[in-house]
Amino acid sequence: MYPALPGVELKHIYDIVIPARTLKHRRSRKESLSRDESDKLARLVRVFDQEMIAMIESKRAEFDPRLLKHLGG
């Protein structure tokens, strides 16, 4: 089984990259993704990565270090 990405459902991968049935057949035959499918998967991962970075940066922007004084830090 492939590792799951938090926030990304397999349904989205099947809709964008490769249908579930096709992937099942490819895996049973030990075949690779096509060039087009690999490109789509790489783009999906890049978009996901950028979204994660944006989310982390927005959380960091909300953090106020002055709050540490109140917590004894």
Residue pairs with C-beta under 8 A, 6 or more apart in sequence:
4 10
5 48
7 48
8 44
8 48
10 20
12 44
13 41
13 44
14 20
14 23
16 40
16 44
17 33
17 37
17 40
17 41
17 44
18 26
18 33
18 37
18 40
25 31
26 32
26 33
32 38
33 41
